Amino acid sequence: MKLVELVLSTAWLRRRLEEAGEPVPHTVLCNILRGSRTGPQPDRVLAKSEQILNDYISKIGGDTQLQPHRNLTS
């Protein structure tokens, strides 16, 4: 599943990341999701994003879980 398939915005994900203690500026998040930023912080953000989306999927009754470090937007 991806953000687009779930009809979720990057703003939604950014708010969830902030609530989870991983605040990320919008432009930085977009660059991470696009794959133009790499390193420890992007890896942390992607891992937390996968966790947030998997939790969301399980709460809405879905059974598809994200695989680690898949592109979340395409």
Secondary structure, DSSP 8 states (H G I E B T S, - for coil): --TTTTT--HHHHHHHHHHTT----HHHHHHHHHT---SHHHHHHHHHHHHHHHHHHHHTT------TT--S--
